[in-house]
């Protein structure tokens, strides 16, 4: 069986080895009360909003499906009374996002897996001491293609406040998603990341109509025949960035109501470097790493604060772990949806079989 490393595993390992040991190695999660539902509902509904197969439909028809998805999710978690608030947010999102959306969706909620390179021999995949392959896996909210036929990894960030630009530039997990996609779909080049922030505390007032026509990237041409992209991207798009050296000269940020869109071009060196970094971290994870706490501000929000304090005080944490925590589900229990396992026939069509 492969040794799987997730985005959360990496974050925990670098933040605090003790948290990583509890959550990733022992596979524990807190038996906690219900979490806020709106962020999860909005993110789930956005997958329907950007479903490639309905992207060129009339907005009213597509939005009805978005509302049904939100209603279904809320009913599943027993929070149907939150539907009016969720519907208002989603309608306001459609009104504002339509003014800044400049891409067409290709895949939604897609899981990718990349073979982690061995830092001692980058041409080979890393294996554990018992011979298992080491795989990095992550879920990409949305893969999009723009009017220049360039591919972008889109991350939906739902919260109460905007994230700072420096945090978005340094979002290593987003760059790792670019790397992982390219590992699974060899020859397919990702241009960068788009951070789609939705601030739930923002005003839901719709934009003032100015009579300007929407600038929209369609999935298919007006002829109805769609358009495949040979070798994933046209030659003009490849050469336009062939000698780029970094993302400092290509950062675009626009705010529309409670939606903020940040596009960051990632260099080939930056994407390759994160793969090497994952390999270096994986070597430690697969061995016998020293387990120790890293005390910092994040401790106050850590779900393992109580058992960690017990260890610091010299008491046995196992009773706490047995009563307050449970084994984490081994596999992703999220339900599959349309658009995850199939490719469209229009813009950004499936890569060729090598």
DRENFI-55401 format. One record per atom (N, C-alpha, C): x, y, z. Coordinates in steps of 0.001 Angstrom, whole numbers, plus 500000, padded with zeros to 6 digits. Last residue first. Layout:
XYZ...
END
This chain:
498843509278476619500209509105476134500531507614475964495903510673475648496462509501476313497853509241475734495515514266476017495606513038475221496175511905476057493242515802478383494571515621477788494630514329476984489971517170477664490827516160478284492185516079477596489712520779477125489284519385477054490338518442477589489575523574477223490234522836478284489897521363478291486423524051475716487687524659476113488283523885477297484707520985475367484986522327474898486366522795475338484034518663476492484485518573475109484823519944474554485128517864479872484250518457478881484829518289477484485684514796481634486193516011480997485151516538480028484916513358484825484741513461483382485269514793482889485088513410487532485703512287486850485562512346485346483869515804488367485111515350488980485821514323488107481481516322487142482591517195486824483900516769487443479253515452489767479488515655488346480657516596488147480835514011492689479870514870492012480210514964490537481090511837495562481508512285494234480427513144493605481121512899498989480433512250497886480977512746496551483789512361501255482975513286500486482382512588499268485465510766502682484065510367502648483179511317501850488590509528502112487778510726501945486324510310501764489469507029504547489306507497503175488449508743503159489510506777507364490710506510506575490647507066505169488413509053509801488037508189508678489235508016507757490173508974512900489772509701511695489424508717510590489038507813516030489851507580514825489289508359513637488476510471518435488066509242517766488968509038516545488534512039521717488950511909520324488494510557519776487887512042524361487627513276523621487952513178522132488597509547525439487247510076525670486894511263524786491208508957524672490187507915524544488776508474524648492643511224525299492550510826523898491435509807523693492426511175528091491838512275527324491632511871525867493894508793528641492470508907529002491757510031528257496510509506527549495658508501526915494193508558527359498316511198528750497282511809527903496263510807527365499504511190532032499173510315530908498070510950530059501689513956532914500601513007533155500285512232531879503499516036532645503977514735533082502900513736533410502845518397531515502738518312532975503148516954533527503094517739528846504003518734529414504014518651530937500919515984528615502278515476528432503282516440529060498826517796529040498991516655529945500409516094529840499087519467526867499367519999528200499580518870529201498235517639524921499601518173524869499994518735526235495558517225525573496523516126525753497972516596525691494695520024525050494557519369526354495506518180526516495287520568522300495885521376523373495837520636524714494431519536519907495128518639520827495787519392521987493449521531518341492481520603518905493102519651519912494672524799518708494979523404518388493976522484519079494515527416519333493479526904518430493674525426518111496711527829520913495401528125521475494264527596520619498913527286519258498535526316520301497117526560520815499617529370517610498673528384517079498218527379518132501563530792518914500181531275519005499179530245518515503589528038520155503415529328519485501941529715519606505721525333520515504815526238521207504795527598520512505827522405519184506325523729518803505351524742519380506732519267520694505780520357520433506506521622519982508073516384518991508172517436519999507155518518519678509570513560517871508262514150518133508394515144519276511815512848515257511646513214516660510299513913516826510982510328512829511216511721513219511041511931514724511969507916511297511600507965512707511840509381513219510635508202508046511625507622508941511100507568510366508689509562506735508727508111506547509728507433507468509237512238507365507980511620507805508057510100507767511713512651506077511622512693507531510359511996508032510940512376503426512027511543503934511981511493505456509069514414503167508602513029503191509674512083503713510625516712503008509767516508504181509357515042504308511810516277500508512653516409501695511848516181502977509507516228498842510373515059498956511230515097500206508594518821499131507744517722499591508581516455499763510745520096497847510509520319499275509629519217499863510417519295495220511634518897495933511456519045497437507967520579494733508061519125494646509288518598495376508692523212494923507809522681495957507785521150495907510284523559492655510912523606493980510009523008495049508518523572490509509443522444490659510023522390492071507263526028490954506473524799490993507376523587491183509454527771490653508701527747491898507902526453492029510272527332488024511191527012489117510446526893490434508103528288486593508420526864486502509335526463487652506180530602488608507241530258487674507468528752487648502806531569488638503875530836489319504913530396488295500803534401488894501525533500487999502676532868488771497894534837490566499345534872490759499988533880489799495028536663491180495683535772490211497193535947490339492382536991493278493823537255493182494450536210492280489336538445493973489999537493493078491465537898492936486789538676496282488112539182495892488838538091495126483547539601497034484380538639496312485695539310495948481764541414497928482393540570498938483192539424498310482474543649495389481601543392496523482312542574497582485245542700494009483894542994493542482933542648494674488605543357493441487570543153494450486232543589493890491547541895492133490366542716491925489334542359492975494892541591491272493901541460492332492755542417492058497609539974489836496427540791489590495416540537490704500881539741489181499936539559490273498785540511490012503564539476487731502220539079487318501402538726488543506090539941488559505603540810487492504201540428487039506610537984490453506547539373490887505966540305489846506920535381489836505550535869489811505455537339490172509653534609487513508995534646488804507612535223488676510644534474484980511535534089486061510857534091487403509856533545481602509476534158482862510393533660483961510225532636479049511390533148479749511009533894481016507728531706478200508858530789478174510055531294478950505280532841477921505838532835479262507099531969479343504636532660475276504423533947475922505020533995477311504897530050474498506033530936474261505870532268474965502356529018475245503585528512475836504730529514475687500603530437473644500488530569475097501743530073475783501355529577471133501496530999471471501427531224472969500660526861471168502067527232471180502261528684471580497953526026473378498475526479472104499916526970472237497823523125475376497841524571475274498462524980473951497402520329475146496961521047476338496962522561476202497798519285472649498918519275473586498663520204474765495104521260471464496151520285471176497320520437472151492149521580472928493419522307472900494535521306472665488929521615471357489973520927472099491257521719471963485882523114471512487243523303471022488206522546471925482480522982470212483499522971471251484875523174470653480400523126468484481310521993468349482362521916469424478879525354468575478392524202469321479327523015469261479559527746467550479176526719466589478613525489467275480496529227469635479094529418469245478620528366468270482533527024471649482339528059470646480862528128470254482384526471475201482332526023473818482136527209472891482769527896477574483275526533477457483393526132475992483793531360477448482819530287477283483510528934477198484409534019479448485090532978478704484153531777478644483048537286479239482939535916479750483685534961478840482247540255480128483386539662479444483534538240479984479062541742479627479922540847480387481074540351479521478703545186478772478557543773478443479513542938479285477307547736480830478448547157480125478228545673479889475312548797482360475028548583480944476167547967480164475634548909484993476187550027484236475995549867482740474006548136487987474092547866486549474593549091485815475757547695490930474911548625490179475101548361488689475714544467492533476391545567491839475398546438491082473676543894495513474164543546494174474876544730493531474570543514498910473959544374497896474519544034496522475699542202500970475095541384499921474380542223498868478835543006502448477491543422502060476986542557500916480645540399504264480504541526503352479052541830503033481129538186505734480652539359506471480439540567505563482218536344504042480837536134504465480272537323505223484057536782501298483975537281502676482520537249503129485830534685499355484444535097499590484345535497501057488437534539497008488027534782498384486582535278498438490194532631495098488840533163495028488311533320496454493174532770493645492592532660494977491259533399494961494807530973491252493795532017491427493132531772492775498122530265490119497010530059491044496075531257491040499561529088487009499607529708488326498352529430489121499787527437484769500382528777484736500476529419486115500653524110484252499822525028485010500524526388485078500737521875481550501443522932482277500468523888482944501050518560480874500059519606481079500670520657481998502893516567480919502851517419479743501860518547479843500948514379482865502256514723482324502113515515481032499075514578485260498799514795483842500067515312483178500372514205487700499350513242487283499062513353485794502134516335487812502655514985487971501652513945487478500483518524487580501413518261486484502037516876486598499199518376490054498431518223488815499359517862487664501329518857491798500685517543491807499883517319490528501913521559491221502912520510490993502258519143490887499537522777492051499995522926490659500970521802490312499617522084494740498529521564493917498880521683492432501783523568495575501901522110495587500798521474494749500636526077495436501703525758494483501896524242494416498868525798497578498341526071496244499375525727495176500614525430499704499696524339499358499108524538497961501863527879499928502619526756499375501722525595498977501243530929499650500374529766499827501022528554499160502510533365499405503212532285500084502379531051500325500526534880498229501754534628497472502491533430498075498756534942500392498364534276499151499581533953498294500193536403502243499784535038502582499385534256501335500433538841500937501640538060501208501296536614501542497753539725500966498378539338499705499621538488499935495676538394503588496665539337503086497321538795501813492235537569503228493603537156503531494565538151502901489375539176504598490270538954503481491601538408504003487144537397506848488038538499506503488863538137505279485572535154507106485012536434507554485862537634507137485560532867504255485818533292505629485228534647505936486778530704501875485543531239502442485807531617503899488389530322499019488702530664500408487495531384500992489068528116496500487987528880497114488306529081498594491571528196494092491245527806495465490141528713495991492470526982490939491656527946491681491343527368493059495066526815488695494485526141489856493765527197490693494837527305485202495041527878486527494383527003487577496118527309481851495438526632482945495826527233484289495464529265478959496363528901480042495550528325481199494111530405476794494320528960476842495382528556477863493413532983477043494692532735476379495061531253476403491146532911478565490978533194477136492260532979476355491826530118480833491459531490480494491382531677478984490557527438482732491345527848481576490875529238481169490800525829485955490175526739484994491130527038483851489906523618488411490908523864487378490218524678486300489071523825491794488680524135490418489920524272489556490031522574494119488653523078494055488197523251492617491775519642494377491783520951493736490344521409493565493181517790496949491955518050496186491995519479495673496100515684496954495373516888497342494129517013496473498897513682497846497554513809497297496910515098497787501930512135497166501313513351497696499950513506497034503274508990498017502397509748497136501890510991497860505752506640497910505282507800498671504535508720497712505525503079497744505684504361497068505094505480497922507196500831499957505948501443499486506234502787498822509503499662501087509300499600499643508025500210499112510076500018503717509533498709503335509127498639501865510972502680503812511922501588504060511393500207503688509244504157500950509447503966502377510467502843502584510495505993498121509819504848498725510117504793500213510280508423495535510653508079496905509856506871497375511232507891492139510227508161493148510698507703494520514025509432490446513316508266490956512270508708491983515348511681489869514769510974488735513975509755489170516514512606492234515256513216491773514605512515490592517856511181494667517871510826493244516571511319492629517463512312497081518801511769496815518968511367495356514773512965497121515769514058497084517171513568496768512515511389495077513524511099496092514586512197496043509263512816494562510622512486494121511548512235495299506083511343494835507055512240495471508464511857495031503625511349492461504685510528493028505779511442493554500527512879493161501833512991492531502841512098493239497126513049492487498167512363493246499472512454492477494038514808492935495225514477492148496268513859493067490583515224492764491700514697493546492848514332492612488571518049492160489297516922491574490481516525492455486490520040492123486665519098493221487441517864492836486191520245488551485841520738489885486095519636490916487661521353485459487359520289486409487021520914487758487196523781483998487571522543483327487237521338484202485570526961483532485933525812484363486235524581483526487085529848482128486074528797481984486497527609482829487493533267483248487983531936482900486799531009482692486863535576484570487494535680483247488138534357482856484696537091486714485065535782486175485619535947484763483761539593487414485212539370487453485631538014486920481039539696487284481762540889486830483274540681486790480129537387488390479942537537486949480653538764486405480492537832491077481482537023490374481355537170488865478165539326491760479491539948491778480510539162490960476026537556491326475962538928490803477343539568490732476864535272492680476663535219491233476673536619490633476837536251495313478091535803494698477965535793493182474153536693495708475043537854495672476381537480495044473352534030495692472830534936494672473707536185494558474747533109497940475034532531496625474498533408495495473602534608500014475041534701499735475350534209498329470958533737499874471265535159499661472733535347499324471249531031500489470750531419499170471071532870498865472102531175503160472992530614502149472564531034500753469804532287504352471078533006504410472032532499503344467874530263503773467704531632503278469012532431503282469068527912505104468975528019503651468755529455503165469145527389507763470151528331507273470055528547505767467373525404508308466942526767508609467933527815508133468687523011507866467862523539506785467417524970507037470683521467509106470659522921509288469851523582508187471515518784508914470468519177509839470399520660510117473213518027506983473824518368508278472792518852509288471481517587504867472325516487505321472930516757506690470397520093504466469534519040504985470360517878505530472621521387503368472092521828504658471179520773505271472893520016500934473964519982501928473450520363503305470467520676499653470798519279499935471865519183501023470696523457499414469614522879500198469928521446500589472903523637497694472978524200499035471907523597499935471809522411495415472991521830496061473123522341497483469766524178494796469424522802495164470598522132495871471261526441494106470370526486495268470008525077495739472483525465491782473315525883492918472478525901494191470305525136490120471044523958490546471927524272491747469637527807489755468664526926490403469343525646490885471818528752488346471657529168489735470628528306490467471382527704485813472527527239486589472353527565488070469096529157485102469047527703485186470191527161486035470062531803485158468952531420486018468858529899486192472104531862483194472433532003484623471310531545485547471986529326480697471442530587481195471700530686482702475152527620480266473704527694480396473275529102480786477862527299480263477294528122479201475766528165479224478258525567482425478845526903482442478226527825481393477534522999482737476442523979482750476959525410482665479859521487482674478777521124481775477643522126481717481564522462484725481829522765483317480646522523482393480422524074487585480383522804486870480541523062485373480439526228489260481481526160488235481515524799487535478267525682490932478278526935490171479268526856489008479136523385492189478028523298491236477999524532490347481123524477493745481476523397492835480386523206491788479692526230495284480539526800494229481018525727493260478535524554497160477682525114496111478503525711494974480731524048498790480113522942498074479252523458496919481161526615499813482202525966499012481635524817498194478770527041501206479129527918500086480167527245499199478944525023503148477833525035502197478181525871500972481217525731504595481193524460503879480097524435502822480426528293505621481605528137504753481587526849503943477966527577507093477950528392505887479217528257505033478313526108509464477911525412508248478079526251506986480674525748512054479855526655511244479567526049509883480430522403513493481184523554513036480259524488512252479131520744516397479011521138514996479819522397514678481677519492518719480341519928518342480305520359516887483950516666518409483582518059518684482144518326518292486183514669519016484733514471519002484141515817519398489090515246516977488269515500518166486808515135517940490952512522515575490264513789515406489349513999516607493879510627514701492831511016515646492214512351515259496096509213513537494808509330512860493656509695513764498681508906514220497718508113514984496306508229514414499759510582512197500285509225512417499292508344513171498008512868512243498378512177511012498856510757511255497394513649514931496392513712513863496738512864512652499676513120516588498312512781517005497372512646515806501804514037514978501813512682515514500411512241515914501085516702514503501195515775513382501138514328513862501340517693517097500033517711516437500021516734515272504097517311517364503185516597518251501778516580517669505237518967515460505395517520515303504415516751516196503794521670513962504051521078515269504114519560515117504107522670511304503620523526512392504031522969513749504965520653509669505793521852509764505382522753510922502938518788510056504328518392510272505226519607510454500618520174509277500813519792510675502282519492510966501091520451506516500901521634507350501142521307508822501233517772505693502395518656505547502278519860506468498603516926506266499756516271506895500980517180506844497079518536504554496987518731506003498156518090506733497814517425502077498089518838502352498055519110503853499082514079502714498089515054502291498567516470502592500640511196501663500846512449502385499855513467501833500677507700501868500013508891501348500260510084502271502282504988500706502333505905501843501822507253501340500480502249499215501249503480499127501203504263500438500840498806500000500000500000500000500880501251500000
END
